[in-house]
Amino acid sequence: MNAAVTFKQHDHCCIIRKVELTLIPEFAVLEENMDRVAYQKKVSDYFSAACVQMVIQLAKDVGILDILFSAEQILTSVEIADQGKLKERYVREILAALAASEVIQVDDSSTKFHIPEDHKSVLRAMSAYSKLEQLMVERMKRMKDVLTKDGPDGIRIDAAAFEAIEERRTASQDTIIDNDILPCVPDVKNLLEKGIHVAEFGCAQGIILLNLAARYPKSTFLGSDISESCLERGRTLAADRGLTNITFQVYNVLDLPDTVSDKFDWIFLRDTLHDLPSPSKALRSVKKALKKDGTASFVDFGMQGTLADHVGDIFWGRMYSVSTFFCIPESFQGEHSDAYGPCWSVETVRQLMDEAGLTLVNMVFSEKHNGAVHYVCKQ
């Protein structure tokens, strides 16, 4: 046997530093079994996480999470059931699932439950994602049709998906603005105080734009999307808040009319560019609508390196999964669609911007939101 073995002498003991185990049959079998067990655990954990996520959604929908969010003291399953007018036995099982998964906490008696104060904002924001998983289940049959060679090209994002996305934006809007948007464009932030013209394309219900309009009353804001129902919801929210410096208009960012040419001091798109069938067309349209000294912000996702560089990173596994059910079906509108998805490389984005005639002046990777990148461009 030619196994290479290295020893280090230490206090009369020989410590094995390296053994070519593959040359020893029994060790090779052991190594293979360990790899199989580790793989089995990993796949099992994915199933477990999906189960917990469904329980989080259920607890959210029936009001259990809201009761725990507002509670100032730990509660029993009976107290939570009474407050929510729910059956205690079901509530108890849901709480146990969340406690065992460390989504919430349980006391030593295993009867009283709570969410620590510093966890509440995190769970509020993250629980919005659980609705996307529910939508993925509902889309499963349609996805099977889309995948067939002769099936439809894709599935457009519908009202239910928009609602799930906006719920997430609502929960994290201040963090997005204060961490991922305004710090990356300090000159724009100063101009907003004085008064400029701003547009967001792909704004959906305008959650982020409404927040900015409230902060900067001297500036004017245009929210645009291809969904009239989303924009109508934006108008209602603006009226409810008494905001008169914001309007909503249906435009297709792939082909903006001449009426908006050279009109805006700042244009931004968030989580929109990768969902378009042709980001190149959108970039050229944005350039046309931008004033000569204006700024364009594209807050999107971007992968550094290649897929092989991120094997084992569950975040990108999640992103590819969500993309499969939402981003690719939205952007794949025909055989000539680019359909990049959110896991496109930052180099691809930079190249598209350059080809559109936009100058990338800054590229900021978010510290708060994994994978998020703010691309800041000028004419």
FENWODA-V665093 format. One line per field, one symbol per residue. ss: DSSP state (a for helix, b for strand, c for the rest). psi: psi as a letter, one per 20 degrees, with the letter a starting at -180 (. if undefined). Layout:
BEGIN
ss->???
psi->???
END
This chain:
BEGIN
ss->ccccbbbbbbccbbbbbbbcaaacaaaaaaaaaaaaaaaaaaaaaaaaaaaaaaaaaaaaaccaaaaaaaccccbbaaaaaaaacccaaaaaaaaaaaaaccccbbcccccbbbccaaaaaaaaaaacaaaaaaaaaaaaaaaaaaacccccccccccaaaaaaaaaaaaaaaaaaaaaaaaaacaaaaaaaaaccbbbbbcccccaaaaaaaaaccccbbbbbbccaaaaaaaaaaaaacccccbbbbbcccccccaaacccbbbbbbbccaaacccaaaaaaaaaaabbbbbbbbbbbbcbcccaaaacccaaaaaaaaaaaaaaaaaacccccccccccccbaaaaaaaaaacccbbbbbbbccccccbbbbbbbc
psi->pkpoppqppoljqopphppnhiioghhggggghggggggggghhhggghhgghhhggghghijghhghhipirqqrhggggghjlrphhggghghgghghikhrqqrhikipqrpqgiighghgghihhhhhhghgghigghhhghhqhjrqhapqpahgggggghgghghjghgggihifghimhggghhhhhorpqqppkicjkgghgghhhhmiiqqpppqriohhghhhggghgghjkpikprppoqoiimqrhijplhqhppqppkggiiqhnhggghhggghipqhjrpppooarpppbrghijpiohghggghgghghggghginjrijqglgrijqqhhgggghgghijqooiqopppihopippoopqr.
END
